[in-house]
Amino acid sequence: QVQMVESGGGLVQAGGSLRLSCAASGRTFSGSAMGWFRQAPGKEREFVATITWSGGSTYYLDSVKGRFTISRDNAKNTVYLQMNSLKPEDTAVYYCAATRNSYYTYSTREGDYVHWGRGTQVTVSS
């Protein structure tokens, strides 16, 4: 059974940093694109960042470019999201997701992701 478990969320002041981790299990993910999405209260879930299977290419939501960095460790089946210079508008539940295997690009579309974690809360106070 595939499982994806996020960790690292919490409460931080504006300008602070957090590092989210997502540990995947149940199959190999080395051929999958991985992504982070978030959902703020009363809003739709939105794309945040994605990374190709090799880690060679990444893509970000405009509002997080230069502040967030996605990375992965295929040996550990883990994807990370380093979040710096956090703002109150970054407050949301953050979800990690994985595409099917043999997916040799990245994706910003929720529909391309087949496995999802349950999310971790990030709260940024002003």
N, C-alpha and C positions, 0 to 999 in steps of 0.2 A: 504494500500500500504506500502510495506516494504521500509524503508529508513535507510541509514547508513551515518552519517555525521562525518567526521574527523575534528579535530581542534588541535591547538597547534603548528603547524609548524612555521617556521620562519628562520631568519638568525642568526647564532651563530658562534663564533670563535672556532677554534679547541681546544679541551679540555673542552668545555662547555657542558651544558646539556639542554635537552628539554623534555617535557612530552606531548606526543600525547594522545588525547582522541578520542573515537569513540562512538557516541551515536546512538543506534539502536532503531527503532520504527516500529510499524505495526504488530508485533506479539511478543510472548515471545521468548527469545533467551536462556533461562536457560538450554535448552537441546541441544544446538549447540556448537560445537567447534568454536573458534574465531581465526583469524589469522591476522598478519600484513605482507604485501608484499611491495616491493619498486621497482621503475623503474628509473634508472639513464638515462641521455640523451644518446641516441644512443645504449642503451642496452635493453635486454629483462627484463621483470618484474621477480623479484626473491623473493623467500620466505625469511622472516626475523624471525618471531616468531609465535608460536601457543600455545593455551591453551585449555585444556579440559573444558567441560561444568561446572564442579565443581570447576575448578581452581586448582585441585590437581596435575595436571601434565602439564609441559611446555616443549617446545623444541625450539632450536634456531639455526640459521645459525652460522656456526663456527666462522666467523669473528666478530660476535657481542656478543658472549658468554662472560659473565663477565662484559659487558658494558651495555647491554640492559636488561630490565626486563618487561615482559608482565604480566598483572594482569587484573582482571575483577571484576565488582560489579553487580551481577545478579539482585539485587533489583533496580538498576538504568539502567539496560540494556546497560551498558557501559563497554568498554574494553580500557585499557591503555597501552601505551608503554613508559616506562621511559628510556631515552637514555642519558647515561653519557659518558664522555671521548670521545666526538664526534670527528670524523676524516673527512677530506675533502672527502674521498671516501664514506662517508655515505650520501653525497649529492644525493638527489633523491626525487621523489614524492612518498609519503608513502600512501598506501591504506589499509583499514581494510576490513575484509571479514568474513562472517559467513556461516557455513554449514547448512544443513537442521537440523530440530529438531531430537531428539532421536539418536544423533551421539555421542556415548559414548567413543570416543577417541580423538586424535588430528590428524591433517594432515598438511603435507608440500606441498601438491599438489593443484595447482590452480583449477583443475577440480572438486575437492571435495567441493568447496565453491560456494554457489548459490546466495549469496547477497554480493554486493560490494559497497563501498563508492566511491566518486569521487576523493578522494586523497587530500593530503595536502603537500605543498612543504617544504622540509627541505634543507637548504643550509648551509654548513659548510665552513667557510673561513679559509685559512691557515695563 
